[in-house]
Amino acid sequence: MKIVEPKSFIVGETVSRNDEMDAALEEIGAKGWQTDASIFGEKLIEFGGRLCYLSFEPGLNRNVTRVRKGWRPYIKNILESGHGSVLEHACVNVVFTNVTKVFTHELIRHRAGSSYSQVSGRFVLWNDLGMWIPPSIRDDPDLVEELVSAFMDAEEHMQNFEDLSGLESAESFSEKKKLTSTRRRISPEGAATHILCGFNHRAWRHVFTMRCDPSAEEEIAFVLGPLLKRFQGAWPALYEDIKLLGNEINVDYKKV
């Protein structure tokens, strides 16, 4: 065992192609547009917002008789008006080192483009742990017993932590959150939870063809096999070419 400290490193961001932007501005009819934004990501966001309304200068859009000057008040107005789509154009890349899975499980909940809503282990105090026994070991009582025993041990330690910390009787909700978040670090990786997710149809096709492959993790294949059948019934034209070769537990699909 070793003691580590989490750190973060900004390793990349959106870079500029000013010559191409100038050419686009000329094509649009806004040749010579300038901004006082010094960082290209901010310039790109302002460019995207002004493009939506052709508000680079008065008169370009006949509905626009005056324009907001300066990138800072412009972006401030974007944020206040909820025009969030233009914020998606610029990216920043960060590496986090020596963080735990508690951190990463929280982090992956924030993915624009793919939508996830998962039960919060920081706020929700489980009464007991749910566990799933993979079909591949269900006929081996020794393996099942070992898995169950590990979960029971974890539950015992979680209860001991709760009793010693006085979690349930803590008066401050802020303190409850801190203790609940610490308590979940004892919980096994295989403890059951709940998650809501959303993808477009292209993404769903990718999910099915990748996650129902024979090499996919057993649990996700077990769950997505029956779900694919439901998708094929609801949207046959979009999914009927994904062929089921196995059964709902030991799935095997052709990639397309």
Summary of the structure (lengths in Angstrom):
residues: 256
radius of gyration: 25.9
end to end distance: 44.7
largest distance: 78.1
contacts: 599
relative contact order: 0.09
helix: 48%
strand: 9%
